[in-house]
């Protein structure tokens, strides 16, 4: 059972990092703490997306999943939402701070 929790946790961490890489290096979004703060926010968002998936499992059971254990859409969606909000806040801070 611990192996399952470890695998799901690592999957959320990797998902958060991948979303952060896309936002920072592909979409060229600027964040206050650069990549590492974006990665932290994305990982937190990925874990919260996992919680949302757990709470709303009946609603989103038809979405694609990996081995029936890890649903990829909620962590990606919530991590992306968190990074979008964080990027907007970072841009506002840059406008007033420097």
N, C-alpha and C positions, 0 to 999 in steps of 0.2 A: 504494500500500500504506500509506503514511503517513496518507493521508486516512481509511482504514478504521480504523486505530488511534486516530486523533484522534476520529473519530465515536463509536467504542465507549467511549473514555475519557470524553468529554463526556456520553454517555448514562449512564454509571455515576455521574458527579458529579451530574447532574440527578436521577437516581433517589435518591441519598443525600440530597440536599436535600429532595426531596418527602417522603421517609420522615421526615426530621427535622421538617419542617413539621407533618406529621400528628401526630407524637408530642408536640411542644411545644404547638402551638396547637389541635389538634382533641382529642387525648386528654388534654391538660392535665397532662402528666408534667413533673416538676421534675428538672432536671439541675444538676450542680455548676457548670458554666460557662455555664449557660443555653442559648440557642439555638445559639451558635457551637460550643460543645463537642459538643453533640448532632449538629450537622451534620458536624463532623469525624469523629466516631465512625461516623455513618451512611455517609459517603462511603468510609471505610476498609472498613466492612462490605460495601458494595456492590462494591468492587473484589475483596474476598475471595470474595464470592458469585460474581463473574465467574470467578475462578480455580477455584472448586468446579464451576461449570458447564463450564469447559474440561476439567477432569479427569474429570468424570462425564457427558460429553456423550452417551455411548451410552445411559445410563440415562434421561436426561431429554429425549431428542430429540422426544418426542411433545408436549411442552409448547408453548404458544404462543410464537411468536417474531415479531419485527418485521423484515420483509424478509429473513428467514433468516439474519440476522447477530447480532442482539441478543436474547438470551433474557431476558425481564423477571423471571421468577420467582426465580431464585437470588439476584440482587442485593437484591431486595425482602425476601426471607426472611432472608438473613444480616444485612442492615442492621437489620431489625426485631429480630432476636435480639440483636445487639450493643447496640441502644438499650434493650432491655428489661433486659439485664444492667447497663448503665450507669445506668439509672434506679434500679434496685434498690440499686446501690452508692451512688448519690447520696443516696437516702433514708436509708440507714444512716448515711452521714456526717453528714447534717443532724440526725439523732437524737442523735448523740454530740458533734458539733462545737459547736453553738450552745446 
